[in-house]
């Protein structure tokens, strides 16, 4: 609480209680917090590391292969393109669908049906990663 000196009725030496809000400490604290945030935010945004491929023009004469789509419809309902497969035969079926000399460097696109459980989706991703497929893309499609 502050004291009010002078003014008002009473006497010259009478000290009354001041009921005005003292905002000076509040402003000081807010300015210190503002400076702290202004200093710390640029440091946080710079530390994000991205691994971007180099920019280069695509070859003009080559036709790109269509990607292989893996659709997960349920726990035991997995499709590569339109062909049904299972977790046990997933590696062999993916290799057959890729038809490549180096199937581990080919991109695989995985999409899940809207009603599947998370563990069913992750089981397929883990199975692919255990067999060495690391270029996996996830697809999200708008379902009406």
C-alpha atoms as a printed R data frame, in Angstrom:
    type eleno elety resid chain resno       x       y       z
1   ATOM     1    CA   UNK     A     1   0.000   0.000   0.000
2   ATOM     2    CA   UNK     A     2   1.165   3.469  -0.699
3   ATOM     3    CA   UNK     A     3   0.678   6.560   1.362
4   ATOM     4    CA   UNK     A     4  -0.965   9.735   0.157
5   ATOM     5    CA   UNK     A     5   0.852  12.843   1.205
6   ATOM     6    CA   UNK     A     6  -0.847  16.199   1.165
7   ATOM     7    CA   UNK     A     7  -4.150  17.221  -0.318
8   ATOM     8    CA   UNK     A     8  -7.621  16.474   0.925
9   ATOM     9    CA   UNK     A     9  -9.193  17.695   4.116
10  ATOM    10    CA   UNK     A    10  -7.461  16.959   7.308
11  ATOM    11    CA   UNK     A    11  -4.230  18.396   8.322
12  ATOM    12    CA   UNK     A    12  -0.883  19.038   6.867
13  ATOM    13    CA   UNK     A    13   0.652  16.147   8.750
14  ATOM    14    CA   UNK     A    14  -2.180  13.647   8.472
15  ATOM    15    CA   UNK     A    15  -1.280  10.616   6.343
16  ATOM    16    CA   UNK     A    16  -4.180   8.848   4.639
17  ATOM    17    CA   UNK     A    17  -4.262   5.433   3.058
18  ATOM    18    CA   UNK     A    18  -3.888   5.371  -0.753
19  ATOM    19    CA   UNK     A    19  -6.352   3.100  -2.555
20  ATOM    20    CA   UNK     A    20  -4.934   3.649  -6.074
21  ATOM    21    CA   UNK     A    21  -3.361   0.674  -7.817
22  ATOM    22    CA   UNK     A    22   0.393   0.880  -8.165
23  ATOM    23    CA   UNK     A    23   1.098  -0.492 -11.657
24  ATOM    24    CA   UNK     A    24   4.806   0.261 -11.771
25  ATOM    25    CA   UNK     A    25   5.958  -3.190 -10.505
26  ATOM    26    CA   UNK     A    26   3.510  -4.862 -12.878
27  ATOM    27    CA   UNK     A    27   4.895  -2.949 -15.861
28  ATOM    28    CA   UNK     A    28   8.454  -3.750 -14.801
29  ATOM    29    CA   UNK     A    29   7.713  -7.479 -14.651
30  ATOM    30    CA   UNK     A    30   5.929  -7.408 -18.027
31  ATOM    31    CA   UNK     A    31   8.851  -5.633 -19.690
32  ATOM    32    CA   UNK     A    32  11.318  -8.180 -18.296
33  ATOM    33    CA   UNK     A    33   9.142 -11.064 -19.548
34  ATOM    34    CA   UNK     A    34   8.829  -9.405 -22.949
35  ATOM    35    CA   UNK     A    35  12.604  -9.128 -23.253
36  ATOM    36    CA   UNK     A    36  13.057 -12.764 -22.210
37  ATOM    37    CA   UNK     A    37  10.582 -13.978 -24.839
38  ATOM    38    CA   UNK     A    38  12.066 -11.759 -27.544
39  ATOM    39    CA   UNK     A    39  15.513 -13.216 -26.887
40  ATOM    40    CA   UNK     A    40  14.481 -16.878 -26.542
41  ATOM    41    CA   UNK     A    41  12.051 -17.264 -29.483
42  ATOM    42    CA   UNK     A    42  14.604 -16.772 -32.332
43  ATOM    43    CA   UNK     A    43  16.867 -19.375 -30.723
44  ATOM    44    CA   UNK     A    44  14.039 -21.917 -30.634
45  ATOM    45    CA   UNK     A    45  13.059 -21.464 -34.284
46  ATOM    46    CA   UNK     A    46  16.610 -21.675 -35.656
47  ATOM    47    CA   UNK     A    47  17.340 -25.062 -34.087
48  ATOM    48    CA   UNK     A    48  14.933 -27.015 -36.346
49  ATOM    49    CA   UNK     A    49  16.971 -29.176 -38.731
50  ATOM    50    CA   UNK     A    50  15.489 -30.120 -42.091
51  ATOM    51    CA   UNK     A    51  16.955 -32.666 -44.447
52  ATOM    52    CA   UNK     A    52  15.921 -31.326 -47.839
53  ATOM    53    CA   UNK     A    53  17.019 -32.888 -51.112
54  ATOM    54    CA   UNK     A    54  19.094 -30.766 -53.464
55  ATOM    55    CA   UNK     A    55  17.196 -28.925 -56.168
56  ATOM    56    CA   UNK     A    56  17.775 -30.405 -59.604
57  ATOM    57    CA   UNK     A    57  15.796 -30.683 -62.796
58  ATOM    58    CA   UNK     A    58  14.169 -34.065 -63.474
59  ATOM    59    CA   UNK     A    59  15.517 -36.079 -66.411
60  ATOM    60    CA   UNK     A    60  13.554 -35.323 -69.545
61  ATOM    61    CA   UNK     A    61  13.519 -38.730 -71.233
62  ATOM    62    CA   UNK     A    62  12.610 -40.994 -68.326
63  ATOM    63    CA   UNK     A    63   9.093 -42.000 -67.376
64  ATOM    64    CA   UNK     A    64   8.598 -42.192 -63.652
65  ATOM    65    CA   UNK     A    65   7.277 -45.427 -62.255
66  ATOM    66    CA   UNK     A    66   3.955 -45.319 -60.494
67  ATOM    67    CA   UNK     A    67   4.347 -45.573 -56.714
68  ATOM    68    CA   UNK     A    68   3.288 -48.642 -54.787
69  ATOM    69    CA   UNK     A    69   0.288 -48.027 -52.555
70  ATOM    70    CA   UNK     A    70  -0.330 -50.081 -49.431
71  ATOM    71    CA   UNK     A    71  -3.878 -49.713 -48.137
72  ATOM    72    CA   UNK     A    72  -4.673 -50.807 -44.594
73  ATOM    73    CA   UNK     A    73  -8.372 -51.499 -44.263
74  ATOM    74    CA   UNK     A    74  -8.342 -53.465 -40.999
75  ATOM    75    CA   UNK     A    75  -6.210 -55.699 -38.753
76  ATOM    76    CA   UNK     A    76  -5.926 -58.529 -41.305
77  ATOM    77    CA   UNK     A    77  -7.105 -56.590 -44.321
78  ATOM    78    CA   UNK     A    78  -4.025 -55.193 -46.117
79  ATOM    79    CA   UNK     A    79  -3.825 -54.486 -49.834
80  ATOM    80    CA   UNK     A    80  -0.921 -53.729 -52.162
81  ATOM    81    CA   UNK     A    81  -2.613 -51.943 -55.044
82  ATOM    82    CA   UNK     A    82  -5.695 -54.190 -55.457
83  ATOM    83    CA   UNK     A    83  -3.981 -57.390 -54.307
84  ATOM    84    CA   UNK     A    84  -4.689 -58.674 -50.784
85  ATOM    85    CA   UNK     A    85  -1.733 -59.522 -48.559
86  ATOM    86    CA   UNK     A    86  -0.921 -60.174 -44.895
87  ATOM    87    CA   UNK     A    87   1.795 -59.139 -42.458
88  ATOM    88    CA   UNK     A    88   3.626 -62.445 -42.941
89  ATOM    89    CA   UNK     A    89   3.912 -62.083 -46.737
90  ATOM    90    CA   UNK     A    90   4.177 -58.297 -46.845
91  ATOM    91    CA   UNK     A    91   7.898 -58.188 -47.701
92  ATOM    92    CA   UNK     A    92   7.647 -60.628 -50.613
93  ATOM    93    CA   UNK     A    93   4.510 -58.952 -51.981
94  ATOM    94    CA   UNK     A    94   6.074 -55.477 -51.792
95  ATOM    95    CA   UNK     A    95   9.191 -56.708 -53.627
96  ATOM    96    CA   UNK     A    96   6.990 -58.251 -56.321
97  ATOM    97    CA   UNK     A    97   4.946 -55.058 -56.676
98  ATOM    98    CA   UNK     A    98   8.018 -52.812 -56.882
99  ATOM    99    CA   UNK     A    99   9.738 -54.836 -59.639
100 ATOM   100    CA   UNK     A   100  13.014 -53.057 -59.016
101 ATOM   101    CA   UNK     A   101  16.676 -54.019 -58.794
102 ATOM   102    CA   UNK     A   102  16.944 -52.076 -55.523
103 ATOM   103    CA   UNK     A   103  13.514 -52.249 -53.836
104 ATOM   104    CA   UNK     A   104  14.775 -50.775 -50.560
105 ATOM   105    CA   UNK     A   105  15.403 -47.418 -52.247
106 ATOM   106    CA   UNK     A   106  11.951 -47.193 -53.793
107 ATOM   107    CA   UNK     A   107   9.229 -45.057 -52.247
108 ATOM   108    CA   UNK     A   108   6.195 -46.795 -50.727
109 ATOM   109    CA   UNK     A   109   2.995 -44.894 -49.984
110 ATOM   110    CA   UNK     A   110   0.846 -46.117 -47.090
111 ATOM   111    CA   UNK     A   111  -2.721 -45.096 -46.409
112 ATOM   112    CA   UNK     A   112  -5.087 -46.247 -43.714
113 ATOM   113    CA   UNK     A   113  -8.835 -46.472 -43.662
114 ATOM   114    CA   UNK     A   114 -10.544 -44.031 -41.303
115 ATOM   115    CA   UNK     A   115 -11.812 -46.725 -38.896
116 ATOM   116    CA   UNK     A   116  -8.624 -48.743 -38.324
117 ATOM   117    CA   UNK     A   117  -6.907 -48.705 -34.984
118 ATOM   118    CA   UNK     A   118  -3.542 -47.072 -34.514
119 ATOM   119    CA   UNK     A   119  -1.772 -50.316 -33.575
120 ATOM   120    CA   UNK     A   120  -2.862 -51.994 -36.837
121 ATOM   121    CA   UNK     A   121  -1.406 -49.108 -38.830
122 ATOM   122    CA   UNK     A   122   1.850 -49.074 -36.845
123 ATOM   123    CA   UNK     A   123   2.257 -52.863 -37.191
124 ATOM   124    CA   UNK     A   124   2.428 -52.486 -40.963
125 ATOM   125    CA   UNK     A   125   4.914 -49.597 -40.705
126 ATOM   126    CA   UNK     A   126   7.084 -51.578 -38.268
127 ATOM   127    CA   UNK     A   127   7.029 -54.614 -40.551
128 ATOM   128    CA   UNK     A   128   8.166 -52.501 -43.497
129 ATOM   129    CA   UNK     A   129  10.941 -50.871 -41.467
130 ATOM   130    CA   UNK     A   130  12.177 -54.234 -40.139
131 ATOM   131    CA   UNK     A   131  12.659 -55.407 -43.725
132 ATOM   132    CA   UNK     A   132  14.631 -52.261 -44.615
133 ATOM   133    CA   UNK     A   133  12.016 -50.094 -46.329
134 ATOM   134    CA   UNK     A   134  12.772 -46.626 -45.003
135 ATOM   135    CA   UNK     A   135  11.302 -44.433 -47.765
136 ATOM   136    CA   UNK     A   136   7.718 -44.597 -46.594
137 ATOM   137    CA   UNK     A   137   5.194 -41.860 -47.294
138 ATOM   138    CA   UNK     A   138   1.906 -41.512 -45.441
139 ATOM   139    CA   UNK     A   139  -1.186 -40.510 -47.378
140 ATOM   140    CA   UNK     A   140  -4.180 -38.704 -45.968
141 ATOM   141    CA   UNK     A   141  -7.224 -38.616 -48.170
142 ATOM   142    CA   UNK     A   142 -10.394 -36.621 -47.614
143 ATOM   143    CA   UNK     A   143 -13.269 -39.025 -47.123
144 ATOM   144    CA   UNK     A   144 -16.723 -37.620 -47.578
